[in-house]
Structure formats: C-alpha cells, structure tokens
C-alpha cells in the first residue's frame, strides 16, 4: 500500500488491548470519567473477545481545578501534562505490531498522551471523528478546557507544556490528519477559534459526508489517504459525532450528526481498508444515559466496527 512508510507493518486487530484512561482533566468532572467502567460493564471486552486484562492508567482527576493556569490559560495544565506522560509510558509498552490498543477515555485530551507516544515510535496519521474542530487557542476558549483544543495541541499549537512533551512537537503533522463530521462551524466563528480549513488538515465536515456527489465519499477519502506517507493511522472516535437525537449523553450538545449506522460504516471502512493501529473513544457521559441505551449501542458499534 503506497501510503505506508514501513512495508513490514502488519495490521492485527484480533488481539485487542483495552486501556482505561478515564481522565477528565481536559473537560469537567460531570460523568465522562465513568466511560470505561460503563462500557466494560455492558460487555465490551466480551464482545471484542479480548483475552488481555484491561490496563488501568491511574488518573489525576482528584487534582481537578476550575481555575485557569495563569501562564497558559488552560485548566489543569500541570496535572494534564503528568497524566499525558503516564499514558504515553503505558502505550509505549504495548507492541502495536502485535496488539491493537483500544483506549477508553475520559475526554479528548487523552490524545496528547496517545499521539506523543506514537510520535516517539515513528510517523503516524490520525483519523479524527468529532462534532467539533477542537482547534481553539487557550485565550479564545470560553472554558479553558483542553478538550476545546486537543487537535490544535497535538498538531503543535498551544503551550509547550502540552505540545512539546519530550521534544516531540508536533505529535502529528497537519497533512496527516483527516477530520470527519465537524458541525460546530458557526460556534467556532462566533468565538474566534483558529480556522481548521486554513491548515493542511483534510476536512470532511458533516455536510460533505451527507452530500451526494459525482465521486463517492469513500473514494474521495481513499484518494487522499493514498497520498499520505505514514507508518499507520490512529482513530479517534469522539461519540458526539453521532446524531444528538440518538446520542444525547454528551456534555456539549449540537443538533445533527451521523447516525449510529453511518458511524459504524465509516469506522469499518477506515479499520478494514487502512493500516489502523489503534483507536480511542471519548466524551460519552453515562450520567446522561439513564437507561443505558446509548452505552449498549456504543458497545455494539465499537465491537461491530472492530469485528
């Protein structure tokens, strides 16, 4: 395959290693920290037929503060840096040529540790499924939450404490990132976020994913991916990319989104057709899912996509 730098790379998804990384340091302690425990209680490990014990990354959630760091403007920046280093260390001990890490957050800021780990091992790309651009500068973020700016941080934009762990800046290059499903464009313009489309990041926003055209979207994605020279791709699946009516169990809601079925199809396409080496799942808040219906559907979606 032309987009691989390392021809000896072997995809292996039959040996899934679940990693629980329930940090909410980049968001707020409203329930997202329960994501791993609830999905596992709903049978995710069994559905994936994973024989490996779940690896638990110790959180620093007890250090959470709502006060922004004076120098960086980011909430919990010191604790977040420490947690990112811990997650990085954990992932570096998983041989990705043999195992497929499935990292269960927490919030999107877990990507800092994930992509930092991958950068230390080679040059990797990122499939980023999210309703939001996550591209704010700290001073433009209304919250100071790193989950507002995780994609900016991992591509080298933001405070060095988070963007340059172990001199790894950037953890992923713009041209090796494909963003799927954005629908917060009006919000980002209102609050003055950096514009993701002014970079080399490839964007397939929600309207483009839904819009029929002369070239099928799968073919358009394939044409772009084949130009990328990387050692493999990580998938980041933020569950708010799913239609708000089908998945209301997220803290920052937006109308619209992909259906569960569309999301599953997209993940299957990425996993089956490209050299994906791991996946993260974030933002699902079980406290907003009283009957566990969303949790059950997420377990089915993830296990079907990885089957």
C-alpha positions as protocol buffer text, in pm:
chain_id: "A"
residue {
  index: 1
  type: UNK
  ca { x: 0 y: 0 z: 0 }
}
residue {
  index: 2
  type: UNK
  ca { x: 150 y: 327 z: -116 }
}
residue {
  index: 3
  type: UNK
  ca { x: 79 y: 531 z: 196 }
}
residue {
  index: 4
  type: UNK
  ca { x: 290 y: 313 z: 427 }
}
residue {
  index: 5
  type: UNK
  ca { x: 646 y: 417 z: 503 }
}
residue {
  index: 6
  type: UNK
  ca { x: 721 y: 86 z: 673 }
}
residue {
  index: 7
  type: UNK
  ca { x: 645 y: -205 z: 440 }
}
residue {
  index: 8
  type: UNK
  ca { x: 689 y: -456 z: 724 }
}
residue {
  index: 9
  type: UNK
  ca { x: 392 y: -311 z: 914 }
}
residue {
  index: 10
  type: UNK
  ca { x: 133 y: -577 z: 992 }
}
residue {
  index: 11
  type: UNK
  ca { x: -220 y: -490 z: 1091 }
}
residue {
  index: 12
  type: UNK
  ca { x: -354 y: -708 z: 1371 }
}
residue {
  index: 13
  type: UNK
  ca { x: -691 y: -641 z: 1528 }
}
residue {
  index: 14
  type: UNK
  ca { x: -764 y: -988 z: 1659 }
}
residue {
  index: 15
  type: UNK
  ca { x: -561 y: -916 z: 1974 }
}
residue {
  index: 16
  type: UNK
  ca { x: -725 y: -610 z: 2126 }
}
residue {
  index: 17
  type: UNK
  ca { x: -570 y: -447 z: 2431 }
}
residue {
  index: 18
  type: UNK
  ca { x: -818 y: -230 z: 2619 }
}
residue {
  index: 19
  type: UNK
  ca { x: -667 y: 62 z: 2808 }
}
residue {
  index: 20
  type: UNK
  ca { x: -884 y: 256 z: 3055 }
}
residue {
  index: 21
  type: UNK
  ca { x: -773 y: 620 z: 3062 }
}
residue {
  index: 22
  type: UNK
  ca { x: -1062 y: 786 z: 3244 }
}
residue {
  index: 23
  type: UNK
  ca { x: -916 y: 1135 z: 3269 }
}
residue {
  index: 24
  type: UNK
  ca { x: -1148 y: 1435 z: 3275 }
}
residue {
  index: 25
  type: UNK
  ca { x: -870 y: 1691 z: 3329 }
}
residue {
  index: 26
  type: UNK
  ca { x: -945 y: 1839 z: 2987 }
}
residue {
  index: 27
  type: UNK
  ca { x: -1320 y: 1870 z: 3042 }
}
residue {
  index: 28
  type: UNK
  ca { x: -1511 y: 1867 z: 3372 }
}
residue {
  index: 29
  type: UNK
  ca { x: -1600 y: 1606 z: 3634 }
}
residue {
  index: 30
  type: UNK
  ca { x: -1961 y: 1550 z: 3534 }
}
residue {
  index: 31
  type: UNK
  ca { x: -1954 y: 1180 z: 3450 }
}
residue {
  index: 32
  type: UNK
  ca { x: -1729 y: 1125 z: 3147 }
}
residue {
  index: 33
  type: UNK
  ca { x: -1479 y: 960 z: 3381 }
}
residue {
  index: 34
  type: UNK
  ca { x: -1724 y: 666 z: 3403 }
}
residue {
  index: 35
  type: UNK
  ca { x: -1697 y: 586 z: 3030 }
}
residue {
  index: 36
  type: UNK
  ca { x: -1458 y: 288 z: 3058 }
}
residue {
  index: 37
  type: UNK
  ca { x: -1632 y: 127 z: 3354 }
}
residue {
  index: 38
  type: UNK
  ca { x: -1978 y: 153 z: 3200 }
}
residue {
  index: 39
  type: UNK
  ca { x: -1884 y: 28 z: 2852 }
}
residue {
  index: 40
  type: UNK
  ca { x: -1699 y: -262 z: 3011 }
}
residue {
  index: 41
  type: UNK
  ca { x: -1995 y: -338 z: 3238 }
}
residue {
  index: 42
  type: UNK
  ca { x: -2210 y: -355 z: 2925 }
}
residue {
  index: 43
  type: UNK
  ca { x: -1990 y: -631 z: 2785 }
}
residue {
  index: 44
  type: UNK
  ca { x: -1744 y: -450 z: 2559 }
}
residue {
  index: 45
  type: UNK
  ca { x: -1448 y: -674 z: 2645 }
}
residue {
  index: 46
  type: UNK
  ca { x: -1652 y: -989 z: 2582 }
}
residue {
  index: 47
  type: UNK
  ca { x: -1799 y: -852 z: 2260 }
}
residue {
  index: 48
  type: UNK
  ca { x: -1445 y: -786 z: 2134 }
}
residue {
  index: 49
  type: UNK
  ca { x: -1329 y: -1131 z: 2251 }
}
residue {
  index: 50
  type: UNK
  ca { x: -1029 y: -966 z: 2415 }
}
residue {
  index: 51
  type: UNK
  ca { x: -827 y: -1212 z: 2621 }
}
residue {
  index: 52
  type: UNK
  ca { x: -599 y: -939 z: 2763 }
}
residue {
  index: 53
  type: UNK
  ca { x: -653 y: -791 z: 3108 }
}
residue {
  index: 54
  type: UNK
  ca { x: -768 y: -429 z: 3094 }
}
residue {
  index: 55
  type: UNK
  ca { x: -482 y: -188 z: 3163 }
}
residue {
  index: 56
  type: UNK
  ca { x: -584 y: 91 z: 3401 }
}
residue {
  index: 57
  type: UNK
  ca { x: -393 y: 420 z: 3370 }
}
residue {
  index: 58
  type: UNK
  ca { x: -409 y: 600 z: 3708 }
}
residue {
  index: 59
  type: UNK
  ca { x: -597 y: 927 z: 3674 }
}
residue {
  index: 60
  type: UNK
  ca { x: -517 y: 1254 z: 3842 }
}
residue {
  index: 61
  type: UNK
  ca { x: -881 y: 1361 z: 3846 }
}
residue {
  index: 62
  type: UNK
  ca { x: -861 y: 1440 z: 4218 }
}
residue {
  index: 63
  type: UNK
  ca { x: -639 y: 1735 z: 4125 }
}
residue {
  index: 64
  type: UNK
  ca { x: -910 y: 1893 z: 3908 }
}
residue {
  index: 65
  type: UNK
  ca { x: -949 y: 2268 z: 3943 }
}
residue {
  index: 66
  type: UNK
  ca { x: -1175 y: 2515 z: 3765 }
}
residue {
  index: 67
  type: UNK
  ca { x: -909 y: 2786 z: 3784 }
}
residue {
  index: 68
  type: UNK
  ca { x: -715 y: 2851 z: 3466 }
}
residue {
  index: 69
  type: UNK
  ca { x: -337 y: 2837 z: 3474 }
}
residue {
  index: 70
  type: UNK
  ca { x: -214 y: 3196 z: 3463 }
}
residue {
  index: 71
  type: UNK
  ca { x: 64 y: 3133 z: 3212 }
}
residue {
  index: 72
  type: UNK
  ca { x: -112 y: 2906 z: 2964 }
}
residue {
  index: 73
  type: UNK
  ca { x: -482 y: 2981 z: 3013 }
}
residue {
  index: 74
  type: UNK
  ca { x: -552 y: 2605 z: 3026 }
}
residue {
  index: 75
  type: UNK
  ca { x: -729 y: 2423 z: 3309 }
}
residue {
  index: 76
  type: UNK
  ca { x: -528 y: 2161 z: 3499 }
}
residue {
  index: 77
  type: UNK
  ca { x: -224 y: 2204 z: 3276 }
}
residue {
  index: 78
  type: UNK
  ca { x: 29 y: 2054 z: 3519 }
}
residue {
  index: 79
  type: UNK
  ca { x: -186 y: 1753 z: 3606 }
}
residue {
  index: 80
  type: UNK
  ca { x: -273 y: 1707 z: 3239 }
}
residue {
  index: 81
  type: UNK
  ca { x: 94 y: 1703 z: 3142 }
}
residue {
  index: 82
  type: UNK
  ca { x: 168 y: 1445 z: 3412 }
}
residue {
  index: 83
  type: UNK
  ca { x: -126 y: 1226 z: 3308 }
}
residue {
  index: 84
  type: UNK
  ca { x: -25 y: 1251 z: 2940 }
}
residue {
  index: 85
  type: UNK
  ca { x: 325 y: 1131 z: 3027 }
}
residue {
  index: 86
  type: UNK
  ca { x: 180 y: 839 z: 3221 }
}
residue {
  index: 87
  type: UNK
  ca { x: -50 y: 738 z: 2934 }
}
residue {
  index: 88
  type: UNK
  ca { x: 240 y: 775 z: 2690 }
}
residue {
  index: 89
  type: UNK
  ca { x: 454 y: 544 z: 2902 }
}
residue {
  index: 90
  type: UNK
  ca { x: 173 y: 287 z: 2920 }
}
residue {
  index: 91
  type: UNK
  ca { x: 115 y: 283 z: 2545 }
}
residue {
  index: 92
  type: UNK
  ca { x: 484 y: 253 z: 2466 }
}
residue {
  index: 93
  type: UNK
  ca { x: 481 y: -82 z: 2646 }
}
residue {
  index: 94
  type: UNK
  ca { x: 215 y: -222 z: 2410 }
}
residue {
  index: 95
  type: UNK
  ca { x: 369 y: -371 z: 2092 }
}
residue {
  index: 96
  type: UNK
  ca { x: 143 y: -225 z: 1822 }
}
residue {
  index: 97
  type: UNK
  ca { x: 272 y: -473 z: 1565 }
}
residue {
  index: 98
  type: UNK
  ca { x: 107 y: -746 z: 1775 }
}
residue {
  index: 99
  type: UNK
  ca { x: -176 y: -579 z: 1966 }
}
residue {
  index: 100
  type: UNK
  ca { x: -445 y: -324 z: 1882 }
}
residue {
  index: 101
  type: UNK
  ca { x: -480 y: -70 z: 2166 }
}
residue {
  index: 102
  type: UNK
  ca { x: -836 y: 48 z: 2235 }
}
residue {
  index: 103
  type: UNK
  ca { x: -809 y: 344 z: 2470 }
}
residue {
  index: 104
  type: UNK
  ca { x: -1127 y: 436 z: 2658 }
}
residue {
  index: 105
  type: UNK
  ca { x: -1139 y: 795 z: 2791 }
}
residue {
  index: 106
  type: UNK
  ca { x: -1228 y: 1029 z: 2955 }
}
residue {
  index: 107
  type: UNK
  ca { x: -1221 y: 1335 z: 2742 }
}
residue {
  index: 108
  type: UNK
  ca { x: -1042 y: 1415 z: 2417 }
}
residue {
  index: 109
  type: UNK
  ca { x: -729 y: 1545 z: 2588 }
}
residue {
  index: 110
  type: UNK
  ca { x: -614 y: 1182 z: 2620 }
}
residue {
  index: 111
  type: UNK
  ca { x: -496 y: 1230 z: 2261 }
}
residue {
  index: 112
  type: UNK
  ca { x: -198 y: 1427 z: 2394 }
}
residue {
  index: 113
  type: UNK
  ca { x: -51 y: 1118 z: 2559 }
}
residue {
  index: 114
  type: UNK
  ca { x: -156 y: 889 z: 2273 }
}
residue {
  index: 115
  type: UNK
  ca { x: -9 y: 1091 z: 1987 }
}
residue {
  index: 116
  type: UNK
  ca { x: 301 y: 1177 z: 2189 }
}
residue {
  index: 117
  type: UNK
  ca { x: 360 y: 803 z: 2232 }
}
residue {
  index: 118
  type: UNK
  ca { x: 315 y: 738 z: 1862 }
}
residue {
  index: 119
  type: UNK
  ca { x: 547 y: 1023 z: 1765 }
}
residue {
  index: 120
  type: UNK
  ca { x: 825 y: 862 z: 1968 }
}
residue {
  index: 121
  type: UNK
  ca { x: 782 y: 542 z: 1765 }
}
residue {
  index: 122
  type: UNK
  ca { x: 752 y: 681 z: 1411 }
}
residue {
  index: 123
  type: UNK
  ca { x: 540 y: 899 z: 1187 }
}
residue {
  index: 124
  type: UNK
  ca { x: 168 y: 836 z: 1224 }
}
residue {
  index: 125
  type: UNK
  ca { x: -152 y: 978 z: 1084 }
}
residue {
  index: 126
  type: UNK
  ca { x: -484 y: 1044 z: 1255 }
}
residue {
  index: 127
  type: UNK
  ca { x: -846 y: 980 z: 1159 }
}
residue {
  index: 128
  type: UNK
  ca { x: -1035 y: 1225 z: 1381 }
}
residue {
  index: 129
  type: UNK
  ca { x: -1413 y: 1177 z: 1420 }
}
residue {
  index: 130
  type: UNK
  ca { x: -1562 y: 1464 z: 1617 }
}
residue {
  index: 131
  type: UNK
  ca { x: -1855 y: 1706 z: 1602 }
}
residue {
  index: 132
  type: UNK
  ca { x: -1614 y: 1985 z: 1697 }
}
residue {
  index: 133
  type: UNK
  ca { x: -1296 y: 2119 z: 1539 }
}
residue {
  index: 134
  type: UNK
  ca { x: -1124 y: 2118 z: 1881 }
}
residue {
  index: 135
  type: UNK
  ca { x: -890 y: 2383 z: 1745 }
}
residue {
  index: 136
  type: UNK
  ca { x: -918 y: 2674 z: 1988 }
}
residue {
  index: 137
  type: UNK
  ca { x: -625 y: 2873 z: 2119 }
}
residue {
  index: 138
  type: UNK
  ca { x: -638 y: 2891 z: 2501 }
}
residue {
  index: 139
  type: UNK
  ca { x: -720 y: 3262 z: 2501 }
}
residue {
  index: 140
  type: UNK
  ca { x: -1012 y: 3205 z: 2261 }
}
residue {
  index: 141
  type: UNK
  ca { x: -1158 y: 2912 z: 2451 }
}
residue {
  index: 142
  type: UNK
  ca { x: -1452 y: 3018 z: 2667 }
}
residue {
  index: 143
  type: UNK
  ca { x: -1376 y: 2737 z: 2913 }
}
residue {
  index: 144
  type: UNK
  ca { x: -1000 y: 2682 z: 2916 }
}
residue {
  index: 145
  type: UNK
  ca { x: -1071 y: 2309 z: 2876 }
}
residue {
  index: 146
  type: UNK
  ca { x: -806 y: 2119 z: 2682 }
}
residue {
  index: 147
  type: UNK
  ca { x: -1086 y: 1924 z: 2515 }
}
residue {
  index: 148
  type: UNK
  ca { x: -1160 y: 2251 z: 2331 }
}
residue {
  index: 149
  type: UNK
  ca { x: -813 y: 2247 z: 2179 }
}
residue {
  index: 150
  type: UNK
  ca { x: -682 y: 1890 z: 2165 }
}
residue {
  index: 151
  type: UNK
  ca { x: -642 y: 1880 z: 1787 }
}
residue {
  index: 152
  type: UNK
  ca { x: -461 y: 2213 z: 1796 }
}
residue {
  index: 153
  type: UNK
  ca { x: -229 y: 2085 z: 2071 }
}
residue {
  index: 154
  type: UNK
  ca { x: -132 y: 1759 z: 1905 }
}
residue {
  index: 155
  type: UNK
  ca { x: -54 y: 1942 z: 1580 }
}
residue {
  index: 156
  type: UNK
  ca { x: 180 y: 2178 z: 1766 }
}
residue {
  index: 157
  type: UNK
  ca { x: -41 y: 2477 z: 1850 }
}
residue {
  index: 158
  type: UNK
  ca { x: -56 y: 2584 z: 2214 }
}
residue {
  index: 159
  type: UNK
  ca { x: 159 y: 2588 z: 2527 }
}
residue {
  index: 160
  type: UNK
  ca { x: 485 y: 2395 z: 2510 }
}
residue {
  index: 161
  type: UNK
  ca { x: 399 y: 2208 z: 2830 }
}
residue {
  index: 162
  type: UNK
  ca { x: 139 y: 2016 z: 2629 }
}
residue {
  index: 163
  type: UNK
  ca { x: 255 y: 2046 z: 2268 }
}
residue {
  index: 164
  type: UNK
  ca { x: 619 y: 1952 z: 2317 }
}
residue {
  index: 165
  type: UNK
  ca { x: 642 y: 1664 z: 2565 }
}
residue {
  index: 166
  type: UNK
  ca { x: 988 y: 1506 z: 2527 }
}
residue {
  index: 167
  type: UNK
  ca { x: 1062 y: 1742 z: 2236 }
}
residue {
  index: 168
  type: UNK
  ca { x: 801 y: 1566 z: 2022 }
}
residue {
  index: 169
  type: UNK
  ca { x: 632 y: 1871 z: 1868 }
}
residue {
  index: 170
  type: UNK
  ca { x: 424 y: 1823 z: 1659 }
}
residue {
  index: 171
  type: UNK
  ca { x: 296 y: 1479 z: 1753 }
}
residue {
  index: 172
  type: UNK
  ca { x: 119 y: 1458 z: 1417 }
}
residue {
  index: 173
  type: UNK
  ca { x: 163 y: 1672 z: 1107 }
}
residue {
  index: 174
  type: UNK
  ca { x: -134 y: 1864 z: 966 }
}
residue {
  index: 175
  type: UNK
  ca { x: -124 y: 1688 z: 631 }
}
residue {
  index: 176
  type: UNK
  ca { x: -151 y: 1350 z: 805 }
}
residue {
  index: 177
  type: UNK
  ca { x: -478 y: 1437 z: 983 }
}
residue {
  index: 178
  type: UNK
  ca { x: -826 y: 1376 z: 839 }
}
residue {
  index: 179
  type: UNK
  ca { x: -1115 y: 1529 z: 1034 }
}
residue {
  index: 180
  type: UNK
  ca { x: -1462 y: 1376 z: 992 }
}
residue {
  index: 181
  type: UNK
  ca { x: -1802 y: 1505 z: 1097 }
}
residue {
  index: 182
  type: UNK
  ca { x: -1748 y: 1864 z: 1217 }
}
residue {
  index: 183
  type: UNK
  ca { x: -2069 y: 2059 z: 1271 }
}
residue {
  index: 184
  type: UNK
  ca { x: -1966 y: 2343 z: 1506 }
}
residue {
  index: 185
  type: UNK
  ca { x: -1855 y: 2591 z: 1237 }
}
residue {
  index: 186
  type: UNK
  ca { x: -2097 y: 2865 z: 1349 }
}
residue {
  index: 187
  type: UNK
  ca { x: -1973 y: 2832 z: 1707 }
}
residue {
  index: 188
  type: UNK
  ca { x: -1606 y: 2847 z: 1612 }
}
residue {
  index: 189
  type: UNK
  ca { x: -1663 y: 3163 z: 1408 }
}
residue {
  index: 190
  type: UNK
  ca { x: -1862 y: 3322 z: 1691 }
}
residue {
  index: 191
  type: UNK
  ca { x: -1585 y: 3269 z: 1946 }
}
residue {
  index: 192
  type: UNK
  ca { x: -1292 y: 3332 z: 1714 }
}
residue {
  index: 193
  type: UNK
  ca { x: -1135 y: 2987 z: 1700 }
}
residue {
  index: 194
  type: UNK
  ca { x: -846 y: 2925 z: 1466 }
}
residue {
  index: 195
  type: UNK
  ca { x: -985 y: 2805 z: 1133 }
}
residue {
  index: 196
  type: UNK
  ca { x: -904 y: 2441 z: 1075 }
}
residue {
  index: 197
  type: UNK
  ca { x: -953 y: 2483 z: 700 }
}
residue {
  index: 198
  type: UNK
  ca { x: -669 y: 2734 z: 677 }
}
residue {
  index: 199
  type: UNK
  ca { x: -427 y: 2447 z: 754 }
}
residue {
  index: 200
  type: UNK
  ca { x: -328 y: 2134 z: 563 }
}
residue {
  index: 201
  type: UNK
  ca { x: -567 y: 1923 z: 773 }
}
residue {
  index: 202
  type: UNK
  ca { x: -814 y: 1748 z: 543 }
}
residue {
  index: 203
  type: UNK
  ca { x: -1175 y: 1810 z: 647 }
}
residue {
  index: 204
  type: UNK
  ca { x: -1485 y: 1610 z: 560 }
}
residue {
  index: 205
  type: UNK
  ca { x: -1745 y: 1801 z: 758 }
}
residue {
  index: 206
  type: UNK
  ca { x: -2094 y: 1671 z: 831 }
}
residue {
  index: 207
  type: UNK
  ca { x: -2247 y: 1842 z: 527 }
}
residue {
  index: 208
  type: UNK
  ca { x: -1986 y: 1685 z: 297 }
}
residue {
  index: 209
  type: UNK
  ca { x: -2038 y: 1340 z: 448 }
}
residue {
  index: 210
  type: UNK
  ca { x: -2413 y: 1368 z: 384 }
}
residue {
  index: 211
  type: UNK
  ca { x: -2393 y: 1537 z: 44 }
}
residue {
  index: 212
  type: UNK
  ca { x: -2410 y: 1311 z: -262 }
}
residue {
  index: 213
  type: UNK
  ca { x: -2160 y: 1394 z: -534 }
}
residue {
  index: 214
  type: UNK
  ca { x: -2005 y: 1265 z: -856 }
}
residue {
  index: 215
  type: UNK
  ca { x: -1726 y: 1098 z: -653 }
}
residue {
  index: 216
  type: UNK
  ca { x: -1841 y: 869 z: -366 }
}
residue {
  index: 217
  type: UNK
  ca { x: -1710 y: 988 z: -31 }
}
residue {
  index: 218
  type: UNK
  ca { x: -1525 y: 658 z: 28 }
}
residue {
  index: 219
  type: UNK
  ca { x: -1336 y: 707 z: -299 }
}
residue {
  index: 220
  type: UNK
  ca { x: -1253 y: 1066 z: -209 }
}
residue {
  index: 221
  type: UNK
  ca { x: -1117 y: 955 z: 128 }
}
residue {
  index: 222
  type: UNK
  ca { x: -914 y: 679 z: -33 }
}
residue {
  index: 223
  type: UNK
  ca { x: -765 y: 917 z: -292 }
}
residue {
  index: 224
  type: UNK
  ca { x: -647 y: 1149 z: -15 }
}
residue {
  index: 225
  type: UNK
  ca { x: -517 y: 878 z: 218 }
}
residue {
  index: 226
  type: UNK
  ca { x: -309 y: 722 z: -58 }
}
residue {
  index: 227
  type: UNK
  ca { x: -104 y: 1043 z: -76 }
}
residue {
  index: 228
  type: UNK
  ca { x: -7 y: 1019 z: 291 }
}
residue {
  index: 229
  type: UNK
  ca { x: 323 y: 855 z: 383 }
}
residue {
  index: 230
  type: UNK
  ca { x: 297 y: 730 z: 741 }
}
residue {
  index: 231
  type: UNK
  ca { x: 365 y: 417 z: 945 }
}
residue {
  index: 232
  type: UNK
  ca { x: -5 y: 376 z: 1022 }
}
residue {
  index: 233
  type: UNK
  ca { x: -314 y: 561 z: 1146 }
}
residue {
  index: 234
  type: UNK
  ca { x: -475 y: 612 z: 1485 }
}
residue {
  index: 235
  type: UNK
  ca { x: -854 y: 653 z: 1500 }
}
residue {
  index: 236
  type: UNK
  ca { x: -1004 y: 899 z: 1746 }
}
residue {
  index: 237
  type: UNK
  ca { x: -1378 y: 845 z: 1797 }
}
residue {
  index: 238
  type: UNK
  ca { x: -1549 y: 1122 z: 1994 }
}
residue {
  index: 239
  type: UNK
  ca { x: -1904 y: 995 z: 2047 }
}
residue {
  index: 240
  type: UNK
  ca { x: -2055 y: 1342 z: 1998 }
}
residue {
  index: 241
  type: UNK
  ca { x: -2001 y: 1289 z: 1625 }
}
residue {
  index: 242
  type: UNK
  ca { x: -2318 y: 1077 z: 1650 }
}
residue {
  index: 243
  type: UNK
  ca { x: -2653 y: 1247 z: 1593 }
}
residue {
  index: 244
  type: UNK
  ca { x: -2756 y: 1441 z: 1902 }
}
residue {
  index: 245
  type: UNK
  ca { x: -3102 y: 1282 z: 1899 }
}
residue {
  index: 246
  type: UNK
  ca { x: -2952 y: 933 z: 1907 }
}
residue {
  index: 247
  type: UNK
  ca { x: -2672 y: 1015 z: 2149 }
}
residue {
  index: 248
  type: UNK
  ca { x: -2769 y: 1291 z: 2394 }
}
residue {
  index: 249
  type: UNK
  ca { x: -2520 y: 1158 z: 2651 }
}
residue {
  index: 250
  type: UNK
  ca { x: -2254 y: 1424 z: 2591 }
}
residue {
  index: 251
  type: UNK
  ca { x: -2178 y: 1744 z: 2781 }
}
residue {
  index: 252
  type: UNK
  ca { x: -2169 y: 1982 z: 2483 }
}
residue {
  index: 253
  type: UNK
  ca { x: -2461 y: 1907 z: 2255 }
}
residue {
  index: 254
  type: UNK
  ca { x: -2509 y: 2018 z: 1894 }
}
residue {
  index: 255
  type: UNK
  ca { x: -2801 y: 1945 z: 1661 }
}
residue {
  index: 256
  type: UNK
  ca { x: -2742 y: 1689 z: 1388 }
}
residue {
  index: 257
  type: UNK
  ca { x: -2465 y: 1434 z: 1340 }
}
residue {
  index: 258
  type: UNK
  ca { x: -2406 y: 1090 z: 1195 }
}
residue {
  index: 259
  type: UNK
  ca { x: -2641 y: 805 z: 1277 }
}
residue {
  index: 260
  type: UNK
  ca { x: -2506 y: 508 z: 1470 }
}
residue {
  index: 261
  type: UNK
  ca { x: -2525 y: 308 z: 1147 }
}
residue {
  index: 262
  type: UNK
  ca { x: -2335 y: 571 z: 944 }
}
residue {
  index: 263
  type: UNK
  ca { x: -2071 y: 596 z: 1214 }
}
residue {
  index: 264
  type: UNK
  ca { x: -2026 y: 220 z: 1228 }
}
residue {
  index: 265
  type: UNK
  ca { x: -1993 y: 202 z: 850 }
}
residue {
  index: 266
  type: UNK
  ca { x: -1731 y: 476 z: 849 }
}
residue {
  index: 267
  type: UNK
  ca { x: -1526 y: 312 z: 1126 }
}
residue {
  index: 268
  type: UNK
  ca { x: -1545 y: -24 z: 949 }
}
residue {
  index: 269
  type: UNK
  ca { x: -1424 y: 136 z: 627 }
}
residue {
  index: 270
  type: UNK
  ca { x: -1129 y: 301 z: 799 }
}
residue {
  index: 271
  type: UNK
  ca { x: -1035 y: -8 z: 1000 }
}
residue {
  index: 272
  type: UNK
  ca { x: -1069 y: -259 z: 716 }
}
residue {
  index: 273
  type: UNK
  ca { x: -914 y: -57 z: 436 }
}
residue {
  index: 274
  type: UNK
  ca { x: -629 y: 134 z: 600 }
}
residue {
  index: 275
  type: UNK
  ca { x: -342 y: 41 z: 834 }
}
residue {
  index: 276
  type: UNK
  ca { x: -507 y: 150 z: 1158 }
}
residue {
  index: 277
  type: UNK
  ca { x: -303 y: 62 z: 1465 }
}
residue {
  index: 278
  type: UNK
  ca { x: -533 y: 168 z: 1749 }
}
residue {
  index: 279
  type: UNK
  ca { x: -841 y: 366 z: 1849 }
}
residue {
  index: 280
  type: UNK
  ca { x: -957 y: 596 z: 2127 }
}
residue {
  index: 281
  type: UNK
  ca { x: -1317 y: 651 z: 2242 }
}
residue {
  index: 282
  type: UNK
  ca { x: -1411 y: 963 z: 2438 }
}
residue {
  index: 283
  type: UNK
  ca { x: -1681 y: 1204 z: 2563 }
}
residue {
  index: 284
  type: UNK
  ca { x: -1971 y: 962 z: 2627 }
}
residue {
  index: 285
  type: UNK
  ca { x: -2120 y: 1062 z: 2964 }
}
residue {
  index: 286
  type: UNK
  ca { x: -2304 y: 771 z: 3133 }
}
residue {
  index: 287
  type: UNK
  ca { x: -2467 y: 1012 z: 3382 }
}
residue {
  index: 288
  type: UNK
  ca { x: -2674 y: 1140 z: 3087 }
}
residue {
  index: 289
  type: UNK
  ca { x: -2774 y: 788 z: 2979 }
}
residue {
  index: 290
  type: UNK
  ca { x: -3022 y: 684 z: 3247 }
}
residue {
  index: 291
  type: UNK
  ca { x: -3144 y: 365 z: 3079 }
}
residue {
  index: 292
  type: UNK
  ca { x: -2800 y: 262 z: 2943 }
}
residue {
  index: 293
  type: UNK
  ca { x: -2942 y: 255 z: 2591 }
}
residue {
  index: 294
  type: UNK
  ca { x: -2663 y: 467 z: 2447 }
}
residue {
  index: 295
  type: UNK
  ca { x: -2398 y: 257 z: 2623 }
}
residue {
  index: 296
  type: UNK
  ca { x: -2544 y: -62 z: 2473 }
}
residue {
  index: 297
  type: UNK
  ca { x: -2547 y: 91 z: 2124 }
}
residue {
  index: 298
  type: UNK
  ca { x: -2188 y: 212 z: 2162 }
}
residue {
  index: 299
  type: UNK
  ca { x: -2073 y: -135 z: 2266 }
}
residue {
  index: 300
  type: UNK
  ca { x: -2242 y: -280 z: 1956 }
}
residue {
  index: 301
  type: UNK
  ca { x: -2100 y: -10 z: 1730 }
}
residue {
  index: 302
  type: UNK
  ca { x: -1741 y: -48 z: 1855 }
}
residue {
  index: 303
  type: UNK
  ca { x: -1744 y: -428 z: 1856 }
}
residue {
  index: 304
  type: UNK
  ca { x: -1902 y: -447 z: 1510 }
}
residue {
  index: 305
  type: UNK
  ca { x: -1651 y: -198 z: 1370 }
}
residue {
  index: 306
  type: UNK
  ca { x: -1358 y: -395 z: 1513 }
}
residue {
  index: 307
  type: UNK
  ca { x: -1501 y: -739 z: 1434 }
}
